[in-house]
Amino acid sequence: MSNKELEMKEIGVDYLDQYNQLLKYVFQVTESELTQSGWEEEEDFIRAKAPNLEKADAIGWFDKGNLISQVIVYPMKVRIFNHTFNMGGLTGVGTYPEYTGNGLMHELLFKALSRMREKKQFISYLYPYSIPYYRRKGWEIVSDKITYEIKDYQLPKNDSILGKVRRVDPKGEEIKTVYNKFSNVTHGALIRDDISWNEYWLWENEDIMTAVYYNEKDKLEGYLVYWISDEIFYIKEMIFLNENARKGLWNFVSAHFSMIKKVIGNTYTDEPLSFLFEDADIKESISPYFMARIVDFEKFIEEFPFKKDNVDKEWIFKLEDPLLSWNEGVFHLYISKEGKGKARLVSEKTKDKIDIQTMTTMLLGYKRPDYLYRIGRIECSMKTINDLEDSIEKQVPYFSDYF
């Protein structure tokens, strides 16, 4: 089928049913899964998604009025080394199988990224259903998820602290208050707005519970999102602003000792949990979680907070991007002593080379310049690598959301 027979246009709320049917088909979401998540009727789920679609940049291919391929971009914000960036949250990516192989998604992704650029969303995040596919489109892994399993007898003993933990309404303001404090000081974290919180709770079952930690001055400093099923304590997310809050929340988990056989949960840092436990022989597994890509390299560099240093730094290199022509070419990168960057296209020749995927994961701190050089992802001199090491903060992104 020729693409000339198809029409690319906006997906408005009038197409919400078709949008959800395409998602359900492509990602094999069943009625039982909706029911387990607390949705008694499919119409309830569709209504819950409607506000997000109204605020999103949603585009798709249509065949005689029927939606057959789509991408959705949520307008979001993330913290990158204490600076807030506008971010395009890519989601809802899917095409009916009979329409694959026609380059429809390639064109949709280009259109979506072009719109992000227009809206000054110079970085994009997504949850990958196929890491190789999104790598070919310019995205790269920037965060991990560590899943842990703790037997009841391995739970930490009660730590003496002055604060206290209280169970609260999951949709209450306490959780939002803690997360807002946390995300403001956490590299890589999403700044959650109404869209983000709606997505956060969308797939949770009716048994979800929350507890918050108050310090001795009755100030909120942590929270726990969890549920208990079949004698297993499941932790969706544990957020804490300091060590006392962490200990207080684990005291709360350990208080369920007589009710459970084990704890299963997730954490989204690069630090294994085992080191913090007296019985460190717990089961932990790590897997890649979210991917990101720089949408407009020049504009992203203007906002990016490099580390301050005693000297200015420069690098001339060829940047490669599989999708976006404005990120292609030889760039001159200048980093001032104050940590301000500027990138511009130049006509000089150079043997130095890097692609947009590697540039993204390096600038976000997921992988260090020295490591990327050693595995052949950067071609340059050791002096340049040392300059990059000195210029990029050493923090790995934290990202616990899903959309």
N, C-alpha and C positions, 0 to 999 in steps of 0.2 A: 504493500500500500504506500502511495506517495504521501509525503507530509503535506503536499498542497491540498489534499482532500481533508486535512484536519485544521482545526482552529485553535490557536493559543490565546487564552484570555484569562481574566480574573475569575477566581472562584469565590463567589459571594455566598452569603448564608442561605440563599435559595438552593444552593447545591450541597448543603450540609449532609443530607442523606447519602448522596452519591460519594461525597468525600469520605464518609465513614465506611460505606460499603467497600470502597476501594482499599482502604486501610485494613479492614477486616479480612478481605480476600488475600491481599499480598502478604500480610503478616500472620495469617491464620489465627485470628482472634475468634474464639468460639463463644457460643452463648453461655456455656458453663463457666468460662473464665470471667465473663461479665458478671454472672451471678455470684461467683466467689468473691468478686471485688465489691459486692454490695449493690449492684445495679439490678433491680428487680425487672425492669423493662429496658429494652434497647433504646427506646425513645428518651428515657431519663439520661442515659449516657450521652446521646446526641445533643440534648439540651444543655448538658454540662459543658460540652465542647464548644457550643455556639459562641459564647463571649470571647473565647480565645481566637476563633476564626475571624470574628469581626475586627479584632485588633491586629491580626496578622497580615503579612503580605503573601497572599495565596494565589498561585497561578497554575494553570493546567492546560493540557491538550484535550480538546473535545472532538468527538466524532459524531456528527449529526445531533448535537445537543447532549451527548453522553460523555461524562468525564471518564477519560481513559488513562491519564497520566498526570501526576501532580507533585508539587513541592510547596511547602509552607515555611515561611520565615517569621519567627516571633521577634519583635523588637525587644531586646534585652540589654542588660548591662553586666559587666564583669569587672572585678578588681584585679589588676595586673601590677604587682609591685607598688601597691598603695596609690595607684592611679585608676580612675574609673573610665572604662572604655565602653562605647556603644558596641553592642554585639548582635549579629544576626544569628538567631538560633534556628538552625535548619532542622526540619522534622517533616513527618507525613510524606516522605519520599516513596513513590511507588508507581508502577505501570502494570496494567494487565498483561499477562504473559503473551497473549496473541499479538500485542503491539510492540514487543521488545525487538531490538535489532534494527530499529529505524532512526536511532540517534535522538529520540524524543527527550530522554532524560538529560543528555548532554546539552541540548539547547535550553531546557528548563533551568538547569544549574547555572549556565552562563547568564541567563536572564535574571535569575535570583541574585547572583553575585553582583551583577551590574546595578541592580536596584539597591543592594546593600551599600555599594559605593556611593550612589546618589544620596542616600540617607545618612552618610558618614558613619556607617557601621563597618569599621575597617578591620574587624576580626569576626570570624564565624566559628561557632561550635556545633557539633552534632554527635549523636550516639550512633556508632557505625553498626549496621547489620552485615556489612562486608568491608573489612579493613582494606583488603587489596583494591576494591573498587574505588573507595574514597581516596586512597593514596594516589591512584591514577588521576584523580581529579584535583589534587593539590592539598588535600587534608593530611594531617599527621597526628599520631597519638601524642597526647599531652598530659594524660592523667591515668592513674591506676585505681583499681578497687581491690582491697584485701578482704577476703572472706575468712572468718575464723570460727572455730568450733571449740568450745570449752566444756569439759565435763564438770558436773556439779561439785566434785571434790577438789577441782582446780580453781574454783572461784576465790578471789582475794578475801582474806579475813577482814573484818570490820575495822576501818581506819577511824581513829578519833579525830573528828573535825567539828568546828563550831556551827557550820551551816546545817541546813535541813532540806529534804526533798519532799515535794508535794505532787500528787497526781492532779492534773488539770484537764480541761476541755481541749481536745486536739485542735479545734478551730479557734481557740481563744487567743488573746493578744500576747500572752506570756511567751509562747513559742516564737512568735514573730519578733518580739523585743530582743530575745536572746540571739536569734539568728542575725538580725540586723547589726548587732554589736560585733558578732563573730565575722560576718562577711566583710565588714568594713576594714578589718585588720588582717584578712587572710588572702594570700596570693592565689589567684585563679578562681576564687569563689564567685558564684552568681549572686547578684543583687536581686533578691526576690521581690517581684511586684505581684499584682493580682493574677496575671497570666501564670507566673512561675508557681505561686502557691496553689492555684487551681490544678496545674499539672502534677504538683507534688502529691496531692491527695487523691488524684483521679482514680488510680488503680489500687488503692488500699482497701482492705476488707473492713467489714463492720466491727471487727474485734480490735482495731488499732487503738492504742492508748498512748498517753503522753505524761511525762513527769518532768518537773523543773527543779533546779537546785537554787536555793536562796542562801547567800552568805550570812554571816552573823549580824550584818546590818540590814538584812532583809532585801538585798539587791540580787536581781536575777543574774546568774553567771553560767547556767548550763541547762541543757534539756536532753531528754531521752524519748525517742519514738519507738514503740515496741508492741508486741502482742504475744500471747501465750497460747500454744496449741499442742495437744498430745504430749504434755510434759516437757515441751521445749520452749525456752524463752528466746524469741526472735527480736533482734535489734535492727531496726531500719536505719537509725542514725543516732549517734551520740555526739552532742556538741558541748564543748566546755571552754571557758575563757581562761582557766587557770588550773593548777594542780589540785587545789581543794575541791573545785567543782567536779573534776574527773573522779577523785576518790569518793566524793559524796554520791555520785551517780552509780559507781560500782558497788558502794555499800547497799544502795537500793536494789540493784540486781541480785547481790548475794543474799539479801533478806528473803528471797524467794527460794532459797536452798531446798526447803522441804517440799516444794511444789513441783520442782523440775528435775530433769535428768541431765540436761545440758543447755548451753547457750550458743546460739548461732547468730552471727551478725556480720556487718560490713563496716569497714573504715576506708577512708579515701586519702590517706597520707602515704608517704614512702617509708614510714616507720612501723615495722612489725610490732604487734601488741605483746608478743611473748616476753620481751625484755622487761616489761613492767610487772609481770606476774612472778610470785614466788615459785610456783610450779610452772616453769616456762615451756614445758613439753606439751604445748597446745598445737592443734592443727591449724595451719594458715595456708591459704593459696592466693596467689596474686594473678590478676588478669587485667589487660588493658581496658580502659573504660571510655573516656571521651576523646574525640579528635577535634582539632582546630585547624584553621588556615587563615593566613593573612589575606585580606581582600584587596587592599591597596597598600603596597609596600611603602611608597613615599610618604603617604599620609600617616600610616601607622608609626613610622619612625619619628615623625614630628611630635607625636604624643608619647612615645615610649620613654620611660624613665631609666636611662642608663645610670650606672654607678658613677659617682664623682671620683676624679683622680687628679694627679698632679700635672698630667700632660694631656694635650689633645691627641686624638687618634684618627687615622684615615685608613680606608680600605677600598680598593678598586677591584671589582669582581663582576663576573657574569651571573645574572640571576635567571633561572629557568622556571617557567610556570606552564603547566600543561593545558591551561584553560584561558588565562587572562593575559592578553597582549600587553596591557599597561604594566605588568610585572615582569616583562621580558626585556632583556638587554643588559648592557654594561652599566653598572651603577657606581657612583662615588659616594661612599658613606663617610660622613664626618661626625665625630663624637667630641664635643667640647669637654673641657675640664669640669664644667658644671653638670655634665651628664645629659646635655641636650644633643639630640641627633638630627642630622639632616641627610637625606639621600636624594641624588639627582642622576638622571641619565647622562652619560658622557659618550664621546666617540672614540675613546682610547681603547687600545688592545690590551688584553690581559689573559693570563693562563688560569687565574683564580676563578673558581666556579662553585656554585651552591644552588640548590633548587628551593622552591618556596616551601615545600614540606619540611626540609631540614632547617630552613631559616625560622619557621614557625616554632618547631619544637625546641630549638636552641634559645630563641628569645624568650620563650615562656618558661625556660628553666627545667624542662622535663629531662633533657639530655644536655650534657656539658659540651662546649666546643672541642675540648681535647678528645673526648670519647668519639664524637662525630668525625673528627679528623682521622682518628685511628682506624675507624671502620670504613673509611673512604667516602664519607658523605660530604666532606668539604675538601676542596683542593686549594691550598694556599700555603704560605710560609709559616714556620713555627712562630715567628714574631707576631704575625696576624692572630694566630691562635692564642698566644699569650695576651695580646691586647683584648681579644674578645672575652677571655676568661676574666680579665680585670674589669671588664665593662658591664657584665651581666650578673645580676644578683643570684646568689645560690639558694634558691627556694624552688621546690617542686609544687606545681599547682594542686590545689584541693578543689575537687568538684564532686558533689554528692547528688546533684539533681538529675532528673531524667525528663526528657520531653520528646 
